[in-house]
Amino acid sequence: MSEEKPTEEEPDYRPRRAWSEQPESVEDVSPSAAAPTGSDTDADKLGPTAAAESVDPDGTGSAGHAGPPAVTPDPDDAPPPLYRDESTQIRSVGSSASGSSSVDRGSVDETTILSRARQRKLGASKDPDATTLLPRTATGGRLPRSDDFDDDDLETDPRHERRRLIVMIGAVTVVVILGLVVGYAIIKTTSQPVVAPVPLPAGQSPSAGGQSPNATEDPGTALITDDLMLSPDDAGRIDKKRTWKVALTQRGSSPDSPHPACLAADAVDGAPSPQQTVLRLLSSSGSNSPAALQQATAYNTPEEAAQAYAFASRTIGDCAMSGGWIYQGHQVDGVGDQAVGVTIQVVDGDTQEFRTVVLARTGRIVDVVDVANPDKAASVQRVATVAGAVVDTQCQAAGGACSDQPETADGPPPLGGDQPGFLASGDLPPIGPELTRWAGTTPGEPDPDLLRGSGCETTDWSKVEAKDRSHRTYLLSDSSSKFGLDEVVITTGSDKAATKLAEKVRADWKSCGKRQLTATVAPVTGVKGVGAKSTDIAGWTTEVTQKSDKKTNTYRVGVVTSGAKVVYLFLNPQDDVDLTADQFDIVAVRAGQRASQVN
């Protein structure tokens, strides 16, 4: 290997490919809603609106209804007020005409399930001696008392008897009509079996069938009952040392509802329309307690449910979530017809939160179980076991597979991103004070003028022998700085050729300090993982420091193999933006996993 002389050009000169792509959409979420505050109480983990919503007092999660407005009580009345003022707004956690609970339109997204659960745990108690507030009469005032009337006026009024007769006849008529209506409803709901799913007409898109998430459920067709939702006993498998209870059961979904990580309401636009959606939130006892959110969605047919599962899997694989990124991917077996898992890290300044998510399908029902924990990620094996228990309660009614013995293993996240085979935006940690999301350029041939690397590599990526060469640059979507990440994917002729090329890059790093007096290379660290179809991902990462008369520049570089593919990564940290060494190692392995997901 011939020695190279140090280049006279400043090592920090590295023009990047101009990025003209429109950045991917970013959820506009207040950082304060993205992670817990670290309080030892359970009131600060599930969002600003949870305490205002009503909670099922018996813990069964049955839906409640908001009452009508009321008025100020009569000053002469000594008892507590019996009527609601018309200006009073009553919040409902249960079923309503819109199918969703009414919540404060604050800064709420899927990052707030911890604080929502804690607030509900504190606000769930009710005073058993509290006076029940009654609805107002149709006239808009309180009912008159008997002593409010003048008896003399009634007796002297010649129309009194006729009025009394008319009132009595009207009352009897109303009672008869109401009795017939109620009787018919009871007969209909008790005698009519659950309606079988009806296939969509030919040529009709899945999104056009079924009910919208906010549609009112028909009791005759509702598939998901409270008994088919996550129970406190099953949630106890997540952490047996804590006491779990239902904090919220909500039928229907809205943008203000709690949502699983990476699956906010607007993130599932375009998926098949569900027949029914039910959310259940469970809180746990103690300080820094975890919370569990289950979202169960029923579809008209198993085929529609399979389409919805694929859509949700792809959405989780990209994870367009404010402040969140895919920390780890998981393979999940033995849970229903299909299952997959991810661990999401949500960062907000100095605080963090982990969300362990398992997506599963059995027949017509798609489930998401999302466990949030402020300290460390919940065990994916335990979350998968809980998801399996839920699937076992649903599989017969849903017409799908039950759970066997849930098993989990580390692996790639679900296929995601706008360019399969390359890193997805959700694979890269949010950067800087604004937790900015990344956006990638359109892949193209490696350009040596744009990709100079750390100065230690002797490989020209534009000329290396390969079946295919691709280069993509990732930039912060709202930044004009030169900071960014370059990813080069080389497809060689064989696994052996790929390993040989990666080893050459590692050898260049190790010998760089001898070849270039301006270079300092940190110890080379080995990284490894498992890709799609159990492909071995292996490689190395390091830091290269280049000194000049004007300044010193540090670069993070990595190279991994994935079968016959080689992935090279280059990051140029700036004063205020950088990845940690651990984060860069995760990204390097993830790049190899993504390369393994396409041929």
C-alpha positions as MATLAB code, in Angstrom:
seq = 'MSEEKPTEEEPDYRPRRAWSEQPESVEDVSPSAAAPTGSDTDADKLGPTAAAESVDPDGTGSAGHAGPPAVTPDPDDAPPPLYRDESTQIRSVGSSASGSSSVDRGSVDETTILSRARQRKLGASKDPDATTLLPRTATGGRLPRSDDFDDDDLETDPRHERRRLIVMIGAVTVVVILGLVVGYAIIKTTSQPVVAPVPLPAGQSPSAGGQSPNATEDPGTALITDDLMLSPDDAGRIDKKRTWKVALTQRGSSPDSPHPACLAADAVDGAPSPQQTVLRLLSSSGSNSPAALQQATAYNTPEEAAQAYAFASRTIGDCAMSGGWIYQGHQVDGVGDQAVGVTIQVVDGDTQEFRTVVLARTGRIVDVVDVANPDKAASVQRVATVAGAVVDTQCQAAGGACSDQPETADGPPPLGGDQPGFLASGDLPPIGPELTRWAGTTPGEPDPDLLRGSGCETTDWSKVEAKDRSHRTYLLSDSSSKFGLDEVVITTGSDKAATKLAEKVRADWKSCGKRQLTATVAPVTGVKGVGAKSTDIAGWTTEVTQKSDKKTNTYRVGVVTSGAKVVYLFLNPQDDVDLTADQFDIVAVRAGQRASQVN';
ca = [
       0.000    0.000    0.000;
       1.538    3.293   -1.069;
       1.769    6.119    1.414;
      -0.159    9.303    0.708;
       1.007   12.799    1.441;
      -1.295   14.988    3.466;
      -3.534   17.011    1.269;
      -2.838   20.720    1.249;
      -6.549   21.420    1.238;
      -8.168   22.146    4.560;
      -9.669   18.890    5.898;
     -12.911   20.620    6.816;
     -13.652   21.503    3.184;
     -16.500   19.237    2.275;
     -19.158   20.663   -0.032;
     -22.432   18.765    0.243;
     -24.889   17.879   -2.434;
     -27.494   20.609   -2.713;
     -30.706   19.447   -1.127;
     -33.740   20.513   -3.045;
     -36.148   17.927   -1.682;
     -39.081   19.016    0.393;
     -38.443   17.896    3.979;
     -40.708   15.298    5.408;
     -43.539   16.593    7.526;
     -42.810   16.972   11.189;
     -45.432   16.814   13.901;
     -45.665   20.170   15.599;
     -45.517   19.153   19.195;
     -44.504   21.086   22.203;
     -41.326   19.615   23.702;
     -42.996   19.681   27.073;
     -45.508   17.150   25.846;
     -42.899   14.852   24.420;
     -41.431   13.384   27.605;
     -42.085   13.079   31.352;
     -40.879   15.717   33.757;
     -39.308   13.244   36.139;
     -41.751   13.899   38.946;
     -42.297   11.156   41.505;
     -46.027   11.549   41.233;
     -48.134    9.917   38.550;
     -49.942   13.085   37.500;
     -47.312   14.354   35.098;
     -47.030   11.489   32.674;
     -49.994   11.552   30.350;
     -50.644   15.028   28.994;
     -52.434   18.177   30.028;
     -55.909   17.011   29.185;
     -56.200   13.723   31.008;
     -57.330   15.048   34.370;
     -60.227   16.897   32.773;
     -61.699   13.754   31.223;
     -64.148   11.612   33.173;
     -63.033    8.169   34.276;
     -65.037    5.025   34.752;
     -65.270    4.755   38.537;
     -65.420    0.979   38.673;
     -62.362    0.469   36.492;
     -64.206   -1.464   33.831;
     -63.690    1.221   31.222;
     -67.389    1.474   30.369;
     -68.292    4.604   28.501;
     -70.018    7.511   30.192;
     -72.098   10.328   28.739;
     -72.008   14.025   29.273;
     -75.050   15.590   30.883;
     -77.013   18.615   29.654;
     -76.302   22.207   30.785;
     -77.432   23.639   34.123;
     -78.409   26.909   35.812;
     -77.601   28.649   39.060;
     -79.746   27.224   41.907;
     -82.605   29.201   43.358;
     -81.293   31.360   46.212;
     -84.109   30.182   48.463;
     -83.155   26.535   48.065;
     -80.946   25.237   50.855;
     -79.818   21.929   49.243;
     -76.827   21.723   46.855;
     -77.425   22.738   43.210;
     -79.464   20.290   41.162;
     -79.215   21.911   37.750;
     -76.340   22.563   35.369;
     -75.697   25.968   33.889;
     -75.945   26.071   30.103;
     -72.398   27.431   29.914;
     -70.987   24.402   31.738;
     -69.216   21.934   29.438;
     -69.110   18.326   30.635;
     -66.324   16.097   29.341;
     -67.002   12.484   28.468;
     -64.465    9.659   28.401;
     -66.854    7.117   26.964;
     -68.946    6.718   23.867;
     -70.608    9.770   22.381;
     -72.275   10.762   19.161;
     -68.896   11.460   17.634;
     -67.313    8.339   19.045;
     -64.542   10.201   20.843;
     -63.995   11.936   24.136;
     -64.045   15.692   24.373;
     -60.644   16.906   25.497;
     -58.790   20.157   25.770;
     -57.304   21.167   22.436;
     -53.861   21.582   23.867;
     -50.494   20.466   22.646;
     -51.105   16.752   22.822;
     -49.694   13.915   20.763;
     -48.691   10.319   21.051;
     -45.756   11.187   23.327;
     -47.944   11.906   26.345;
     -49.361    8.591   27.519;
     -47.216    8.553   30.682;
     -48.439   11.933   31.930;
     -52.031   11.109   30.903;
     -51.994    7.915   32.978;
     -50.580    9.686   36.007;
     -53.139   12.489   35.915;
     -55.968    9.994   35.579;
     -54.659    8.015   38.523;
     -54.794   11.108   40.715;
     -58.120   12.351   39.367;
     -59.997    9.047   39.368;
     -61.387    9.264   42.907;
     -64.925   10.523   43.346;
     -66.853   11.723   46.367;
     -69.607    9.136   47.030;
     -71.633   11.752   48.901;
     -71.543   14.317   46.127;
     -74.915   15.538   44.937;
     -75.934   14.279   41.511;
     -76.514   17.085   39.046;
     -79.735   16.719   37.090;
     -80.507   17.967   33.600;
     -82.656   21.001   33.150;
     -86.217   20.785   31.916;
     -87.215   21.420   28.339;
     -88.404   24.908   29.242;
     -84.918   25.934   30.233;
     -85.836   26.708   33.856;
     -86.206   24.756   37.057;
     -89.369   22.793   37.742;
     -91.925   24.899   39.640;
     -92.840   23.834   43.161;
     -96.471   23.317   44.124;
     -96.467   26.374   46.390;
     -95.406   28.527   43.437;
     -98.921   28.285   41.992;
    -101.948   30.298   43.124;
    -104.698   27.775   44.018;
    -107.372   30.446   43.757;
    -106.404   31.194   40.193;
    -106.646   27.503   39.268;
    -110.064   27.015   40.814;
    -111.526   30.138   39.256;
    -110.171   29.359   35.800;
    -113.057   27.757   33.785;
    -110.512   26.117   31.452;
    -108.770   24.293   34.283;
    -110.534   20.918   33.912;
    -110.119   20.893   30.153;
    -106.408   21.642   30.448;
    -105.978   18.880   33.001;
    -107.701   16.388   30.694;
    -105.498   17.392   27.740;
    -102.337   17.043   29.831;
    -103.360   13.586   31.096;
    -104.130   12.349   27.573;
    -100.800   13.668   26.266;
     -98.840   12.057   29.099;
    -100.449    8.670   28.534;
     -99.728    8.888   24.796;
     -96.031    9.701   25.379;
     -95.643    6.806   27.822;
     -97.204    4.346   25.366;
     -94.984    5.516   22.502;
     -91.814    5.366   24.618;
     -92.729    1.882   25.795;
     -93.136    0.645   22.230;
     -89.820    2.185   21.135;
     -87.850    0.765   24.086;
     -89.433   -2.638   23.686;
     -88.554   -2.752   19.998;
     -84.968   -1.742   20.727;
     -84.593   -4.461   23.365;
     -86.048   -7.125   21.078;
     -83.803   -6.016   18.223;
     -80.518   -5.950   20.177;
     -81.141   -9.201   22.036;
     -82.399  -11.257   19.119;
     -80.118  -10.027   16.344;
     -76.783  -11.892   16.047;
     -73.470  -10.157   15.357;
     -73.400   -9.207   11.700;
     -70.787  -11.095    9.688;
     -68.204   -8.968    7.817;
     -69.375   -7.975    4.372;
     -66.766   -7.902    1.577;
     -66.384   -4.599   -0.244;
     -68.007   -4.309   -3.677;
     -65.723   -4.865   -6.638;
     -63.723   -1.774   -7.482;
     -64.348   -0.056   -4.148;
     -61.246    0.961   -2.230;
     -60.778   -0.246    1.354;
     -60.733    3.336    2.616;
     -64.264    3.844    1.359;
     -65.773    1.016    3.385;
     -66.498    0.634    7.069;
     -66.794    3.370    9.635;
     -64.573    6.313   10.276;
     -62.672    6.276   13.592;
     -65.140    8.794   15.007;
     -68.283    7.052   13.783;
     -70.938    5.938   16.261;
     -70.795    2.187   16.814;
     -73.735   -0.051   16.034;
     -74.207   -2.415   19.010;
     -75.242   -5.106   16.570;
     -71.945   -5.011   14.666;
     -69.447   -3.936   17.374;
     -66.762   -6.621   17.550;
     -64.445   -5.256   20.256;
     -65.983   -5.305   23.733;
     -64.337   -4.216   26.984;
     -63.611   -7.875   27.772;
     -61.404   -8.057   24.668;
     -59.185   -5.190   25.841;
     -56.023   -5.261   27.945;
     -56.859   -6.050   31.574;
     -54.977   -4.932   34.701;
     -54.081   -8.566   35.431;
     -52.459   -8.995   32.028;
     -50.705   -5.612   32.328;
     -49.206   -6.901   35.579;
     -46.876   -9.075   33.520;
     -45.031   -5.919   32.465;
     -44.045   -5.148   36.063;
     -45.360   -7.492   38.736;
     -44.246   -5.211   41.578;
     -46.819   -2.564   40.660;
     -50.587   -2.412   40.825;
     -52.223   -1.708   37.493;
     -55.641   -0.211   36.840;
     -57.672    1.095   33.921;
     -57.334    4.874   33.612;
     -59.265    5.341   30.381;
     -61.367    3.349   27.937;
     -62.399    5.336   24.891;
     -64.419    4.249   21.892;
     -63.357    6.050   18.763;
     -60.244    8.126   18.211;
     -59.440   11.764   17.548;
     -56.267   13.838   17.123;
     -56.444   14.705   20.835;
     -56.658   11.082   21.976;
     -53.605    9.266   23.301;
     -51.965    7.397   20.433;
     -49.293    4.700   20.214;
     -45.779    5.889   19.439;
     -45.272    6.808   15.751;
     -49.005    6.278   15.044;
     -50.610    9.685   15.581;
     -54.023   10.207   13.976;
     -52.672   11.995   10.911;
     -50.000    9.332   10.426;
     -52.556    6.674    9.455;
     -54.311    8.683    6.748;
     -54.686    6.491    3.694;
     -55.068    3.207    5.557;
     -58.296    1.158    5.282;
     -61.088    2.719    7.327;
     -61.746    0.806   10.557;
     -65.125   -0.516   11.529;
     -64.352    0.142   15.186;
     -61.533    1.643   17.286;
     -61.134    1.287   21.050;
     -58.376    2.812   23.178;
     -57.476    1.682   26.686;
     -54.929    3.349   28.941;
     -53.631    1.700   32.116;
     -51.625    3.333   34.888;
     -49.455    1.684   37.530;
     -48.619    2.440   41.137;
     -45.426    3.918   42.541;
     -43.008    6.624   41.473;
     -41.619    6.795   37.932;
     -44.284    4.282   37.040;
     -44.784    2.900   33.544;
     -48.043    3.225   31.638;
     -49.564    0.966   28.997;
     -51.708    2.006   26.042;
     -53.640   -0.448   23.887;
     -55.260    0.485   20.601;
     -57.556   -2.178   19.139;
     -59.017   -1.643   15.677;
     -61.524   -3.897   13.929;
     -62.030   -4.055   10.161;
     -64.722   -5.470    7.924;
     -62.605   -8.380    6.691;
     -59.301  -10.076    7.563;
     -57.967   -8.815    4.223;
     -58.632   -5.204    5.191;
     -57.038   -5.837    8.586;
     -53.950   -7.254    6.851;
     -53.725   -4.109    4.701;
     -54.092   -1.914    7.792;
     -51.398   -3.922    9.596;
     -49.001   -3.454    6.673;
     -49.734    0.276    6.632;
     -49.186    0.613   10.406;
     -45.997   -1.451   10.195;
     -44.587    0.820    7.475;
     -45.599    3.910    9.471;
     -43.856    2.641   12.599;
     -40.825    1.755   10.459;
     -40.466    5.427    9.505;
     -41.601    6.898   12.863;
     -42.392   10.504   11.971;
     -42.759   11.356   15.648;
     -41.674   14.604   17.238;
     -38.645   14.024   19.448;
     -38.623   10.279   18.809;
     -36.418    7.856   16.898;
     -36.238    4.078   16.482;
     -33.860    2.954   19.191;
     -34.129   -0.753   18.453;
     -36.042   -3.168   16.221;
     -37.467   -6.517   17.333;
     -38.653   -9.705   15.718;
     -41.835  -11.057   17.329;
     -43.094  -14.595   16.738;
     -45.987  -16.593   18.164;
     -48.440  -13.692   18.515;
     -51.554  -13.933   16.323;
     -51.285  -13.929   12.524;
     -48.580  -11.242   12.344;
     -46.512   -9.273   14.840;
     -43.501   -6.975   14.996;
     -41.912   -4.743   17.640;
     -39.816   -1.607   18.073;
     -38.396    0.411   20.920;
     -38.684    4.188   20.517;
     -36.596    6.698   22.437;
     -38.278   10.058   22.976;
     -35.928   12.880   23.955;
     -36.718   16.353   25.252;
     -33.745   18.301   26.483;
     -32.207   16.410   29.393;
     -35.184   14.086   29.829;
     -35.985   10.916   27.954;
     -38.696    8.303   27.716;
     -38.729    4.847   26.166;
     -41.716    3.338   24.371;
     -41.756   -0.414   23.733;
     -44.330   -1.089   21.015;
     -45.709   -4.403   19.723;
     -47.983   -4.373   16.670;
     -50.042   -7.543   16.122;
     -52.962   -8.799   14.054;
     -55.449  -11.609   14.558;
     -58.098  -11.984   11.873;
     -60.102   -8.753   11.643;
     -58.453   -7.012   14.618;
     -55.178   -5.063   14.654;
     -53.699   -4.357   18.108;
     -50.961   -2.023   19.254;
     -49.596   -2.385   22.807;
     -47.356    0.544   23.769;
     -45.579    0.555   27.144;
     -43.960    3.851   28.185;
     -41.235    3.979   30.822;
     -39.145    7.004   31.856;
     -36.020    5.177   33.040;
     -35.347    2.363   30.610;
     -37.154    0.458   27.908;
     -39.632   -2.153   29.052;
     -38.715   -5.710   28.108;
     -40.023   -6.429   24.616;
     -40.473  -10.066   25.640;
     -42.879   -9.022   28.408;
     -44.749   -6.622   26.142;
     -45.065   -9.345   23.501;
     -46.397  -11.717   26.170;
     -49.010   -9.130   27.132;
     -49.925   -8.601   23.477;
     -50.250  -12.372   23.146;
     -52.657  -12.498   26.079;
     -54.796   -9.810   24.441;
     -54.779  -11.669   21.126;
     -55.898  -14.861   22.892;
     -59.040  -13.098   24.113;
     -59.788  -11.787   20.611;
     -58.769  -14.531   18.184;
     -62.024  -16.505   18.246;
     -64.259  -13.460   17.738;
     -61.847  -11.980   15.169;
     -61.525  -15.198   13.187;
     -57.730  -15.220   13.379;
     -54.807  -17.098   14.885;
     -54.347  -17.177   18.644;
     -50.969  -16.888   20.338;
     -48.584  -19.743   20.798;
     -45.471  -19.085   22.853;
     -44.473  -15.454   22.183;
     -40.783  -15.147   21.339;
     -38.730  -12.046   20.585;
     -35.273  -11.327   19.201;
     -33.329   -8.271   18.104;
     -33.700   -7.470   14.441;
     -34.420   -4.679   11.976;
     -37.400   -2.371   12.447;
     -40.295   -2.773   10.000;
     -39.486   -1.664    6.475;
     -39.908    2.111    6.370;
     -38.690    5.356    4.884;
     -39.093    6.940    1.479;
     -36.125    5.016    0.009;
     -36.165    1.324    1.078;
     -32.648    0.017    1.540;
     -31.427    3.328    2.984;
     -31.790    4.773    6.451;
     -35.263    6.086    7.254;
     -35.576    9.509    8.844;
     -36.838    7.803   12.013;
     -33.562    5.841   12.250;
     -31.658    9.053   13.069;
     -31.866   10.719   16.499;
     -33.457   14.192   16.624;
     -30.706   16.801   16.754;
     -30.181   20.147   18.469;
     -32.318   22.227   20.820;
     -35.287   22.019   18.428;
     -35.010   18.224   18.099;
     -34.963   18.625   14.332;
     -35.946   15.729   12.102;
     -33.705   14.612    9.255;
     -34.472   14.588    5.520;
     -32.575   12.724    2.803;
     -31.631   13.675   -0.723;
     -32.463   11.528   -3.743;
     -29.900    8.700   -3.979;
     -27.388    8.938   -6.807;
     -23.935    7.850   -7.889;
     -21.156    8.723   -5.411;
     -19.475   11.999   -6.389;
     -15.842   12.215   -5.208;
     -16.047   16.012   -5.127;
     -18.930   15.843   -2.673;
     -17.770   12.801   -0.699;
     -14.207   13.193    0.523;
     -14.639   11.304    3.774;
     -12.329   11.696    6.746;
      -9.166   11.918    4.657;
      -8.003    8.481    5.844;
      -9.919    6.279    3.399;
      -8.067    5.347    0.210;
     -11.161    3.941   -1.480;
     -12.778    5.920   -4.276;
     -16.448    5.014   -3.838;
     -17.247    6.193   -7.360;
     -14.812    3.709   -8.910;
     -14.795    0.711   -6.587;
     -15.686   -2.550   -8.362;
     -19.361   -3.192   -7.708;
     -22.701   -4.171   -9.203;
     -24.301   -1.030   -7.850;
     -23.165    2.165   -6.122;
     -25.491    4.627   -4.385;
     -24.926    7.690   -2.227;
     -27.401    9.679   -0.156;
     -26.977   12.689    2.129;
     -29.128   13.373    5.193;
     -29.505   16.969    6.367;
     -31.465   18.621    9.143;
     -34.753   19.695    7.601;
     -34.637   23.252    8.966;
     -30.895   23.930    8.916;
     -28.616   25.499    6.300;
     -25.385   24.339    7.960;
     -22.927   21.890    6.408;
     -23.711   19.366    9.140;
     -25.060   16.122    7.770;
     -24.657   12.384    7.349;
     -23.492   10.659    4.165;
     -24.469    7.052    3.439;
     -22.860    5.044    0.631;
     -24.245    1.616   -0.277;
     -22.046   -0.614   -2.456;
     -23.358   -3.918   -3.823;
     -20.438   -6.224   -4.521;
     -20.411   -9.586   -6.274;
     -20.319  -11.747   -3.145;
     -20.298  -11.770    0.646;
     -16.530  -12.422    0.526;
     -15.912   -9.388   -1.677;
     -17.984   -7.208    0.652;
     -16.031   -8.352    3.709;
     -12.731   -7.704    1.925;
     -13.760   -4.147    1.013;
     -14.894   -3.353    4.570;
     -11.658   -4.728    6.006;
      -9.675   -2.498    3.642;
     -11.488    0.578    4.994;
     -10.741   -0.500    8.565;
      -7.062   -0.998    7.680;
      -6.976    2.525    6.227;
      -8.206    3.946    9.527;
      -5.683    2.039   11.584;
      -2.748    3.094    9.402;
      -3.883    6.677    8.889;
      -1.898    8.114   11.784;
       1.322    6.800   10.227;
       0.466    8.000    6.725;
      -0.833   11.428    7.711;
       0.824   13.380   10.490;
      -2.251   15.612   10.726;
      -4.573   12.698   11.542;
      -5.444   11.114   14.866;
      -7.667    8.020   14.876;
      -9.486    6.769   17.961;
      -9.591    3.021   18.703;
     -11.709    1.207   16.131;
     -14.847   -0.294   17.692;
     -16.576   -3.409   16.370;
     -20.372   -3.340   15.901;
     -22.770   -6.106   14.918;
     -26.449   -6.940   14.619;
     -29.041   -9.047   12.816;
     -30.674   -7.983    9.575;
     -33.613   -9.229    7.555;
     -33.753  -13.000    7.001;
     -31.195  -13.399    9.814;
     -28.475  -11.690    7.782;
     -25.364  -10.968    9.853;
     -24.532   -7.278   10.148;
     -20.911   -6.624   11.150;
     -18.436   -3.762   10.906;
     -16.546   -1.014   12.690;
     -16.801    2.637   13.722;
     -14.253    5.218   14.864;
     -13.474    8.933   15.151;
     -10.891   10.681   12.996;
      -9.417   14.034   13.988;
      -7.644   16.153   11.378;
      -5.518   19.099   12.489;
      -4.475   22.093   10.443;
      -2.990   25.506   11.119;
      -6.447   27.074   11.210;
      -8.640   24.554   13.049;
      -9.190   20.973   14.129;
     -11.992   18.854   12.673;
     -13.417   15.615   14.024;
     -15.355   13.122   11.927;
     -17.365   10.018   12.791;
     -17.004    7.195   10.278;
     -18.329    3.661   10.070;
     -18.425    0.714    7.693;
     -20.590   -2.427    7.936;
     -21.346   -5.421    5.735;
     -24.750   -6.944    5.035;
     -24.326  -10.011    2.885;
     -22.835   -8.796   -0.403;
     -23.433   -5.142    0.490;
     -21.089   -2.635    2.120;
     -22.404    0.510    3.813;
     -20.072    3.420    4.571;
     -21.186    6.276    6.874;
     -19.599    9.686    7.353;
     -20.702   12.378    9.852;
     -19.070   15.784   10.337;
     -19.974   17.045   13.829;
     -20.322   20.770   14.424;
     -19.995   22.738   17.650;
     -23.702   22.552   18.488;
     -24.838   19.426   16.654;
     -23.482   15.890   16.892;
     -24.404   12.306   17.659;
     -22.986   10.454   20.627;
     -20.675    7.522   19.977;
     -23.397    5.097   21.112;
     -25.962    6.690   18.819;
     -23.595    6.521   15.859;
     -22.949    2.821   16.541;
     -26.711    2.169   16.517;
     -27.089    4.088   13.258;
     -24.231    2.113   11.663;
     -25.873   -1.226   12.484;
     -29.255    0.126   11.400;
     -27.806    1.109    8.015;
     -26.722   -2.488    7.489;
     -30.157   -3.743    8.585;
     -31.904   -1.439    6.137;
     -29.615   -2.606    3.321;
     -30.604   -6.205    4.121;
     -34.319   -5.422    3.667;
     -34.057   -5.035   -0.135;
     -32.391   -7.178   -2.758;
];
